[in-house]
Amino acid sequence: MTNGPAAEWISANAHKYGFIVRYQSGKEHITGYSAEPWHLRYIGGQATAVHESGQTLEEYLGVPGGSY
C-alpha cells in the first residue's frame, strides 16, 4: 500500500482500533525511517491521544528516535 484512499482511511481511523501509523511523512528526521503509510503499530489505549497530538511515537513519549 502506498498513498491513496486506503492510506488516508488508515491514517484517519487506525487509532480507533488501538493502532498508529508508525512512520509519518515529514517526520523522517525524528523517527529515522522513511515514511511508510502502511506501517501500523498497536499501542492500545494511547493510540487516540498520540494520533490527535500529531506527534510521532518518539515525540509523544519523549524518547530519541533512530538516526536516518
C-alpha positions as a Python dict, from the first residue, in 0.01 Angstrom:
ca = {
    (1, 'M'): (0, 0, 0),
    (2, 'T'): (124, 347, -77),
    (3, 'N'): (-64, 674, -81),
    (4, 'G'): (-429, 680, -179),
    (5, 'P'): (-774, 625, -33),
    (6, 'A'): (-673, 323, 175),
    (7, 'A'): (-375, 504, 330),
    (8, 'E'): (-594, 805, 405),
    (9, 'W'): (-855, 584, 574),
    (10, 'I'): (-591, 411, 782),
    (11, 'S'): (-438, 742, 888),
    (12, 'A'): (-779, 877, 993),
    (13, 'N'): (-918, 564, 1161),
    (14, 'A'): (-645, 328, 1284),
    (15, 'H'): (-632, 498, 1625),
    (16, 'K'): (-992, 393, 1692),
    (17, 'Y'): (-867, 35, 1699),
    (18, 'G'): (-551, 98, 1904),
    (19, 'F'): (-310, 145, 1611),
    (20, 'I'): (-99, 438, 1491),
    (21, 'V'): (76, 495, 1160),
    (22, 'R'): (429, 443, 1283),
    (23, 'Y'): (638, 636, 1028),
    (24, 'Q'): (471, 958, 917),
    (25, 'S'): (560, 1170, 618),
    (26, 'G'): (773, 1470, 711),
    (27, 'K'): (889, 1309, 1037),
    (28, 'E'): (1182, 1111, 895),
    (29, 'H'): (1434, 1322, 1084),
    (30, 'I'): (1266, 1221, 1411),
    (31, 'T'): (1192, 852, 1356),
    (32, 'G'): (1497, 771, 1148),
    (33, 'Y'): (1281, 593, 888),
    (34, 'S'): (1127, 684, 555),
    (35, 'A'): (754, 749, 561),
    (36, 'E'): (553, 426, 549),
    (37, 'P'): (178, 495, 545),
    (38, 'W'): (111, 120, 569),
    (39, 'H'): (329, 57, 875),
    (40, 'L'): (100, 28, 1177),
    (41, 'R'): (192, -23, 1541),
    (42, 'Y'): (-51, -141, 1805),
    (43, 'I'): (-23, 73, 2118),
    (44, 'G'): (-370, 22, 2263),
    (45, 'G'): (-549, 286, 2465),
    (46, 'Q'): (-297, 565, 2398),
    (47, 'A'): (-347, 549, 2021),
    (48, 'T'): (-610, 825, 2001),
    (49, 'A'): (-404, 1060, 2218),
    (50, 'V'): (-93, 1001, 2003),
    (51, 'H'): (-295, 1043, 1683),
    (52, 'E'): (-462, 1366, 1799),
    (53, 'S'): (-128, 1511, 1912),
    (54, 'G'): (10, 1486, 1557),
    (55, 'Q'): (339, 1369, 1707),
    (56, 'T'): (547, 1064, 1632),
    (57, 'L'): (563, 798, 1900),
    (58, 'E'): (914, 921, 1986),
    (59, 'E'): (791, 1278, 2034),
    (60, 'Y'): (490, 1169, 2235),
    (61, 'L'): (697, 953, 2469),
    (62, 'G'): (990, 1196, 2483),
    (63, 'V'): (1246, 943, 2363),
    (64, 'P'): (1513, 979, 2093),
    (65, 'G'): (1446, 835, 1751),
    (66, 'G'): (1672, 648, 1514),
    (67, 'S'): (1944, 806, 1304),
    (68, 'Y'): (1847, 839, 941),
}
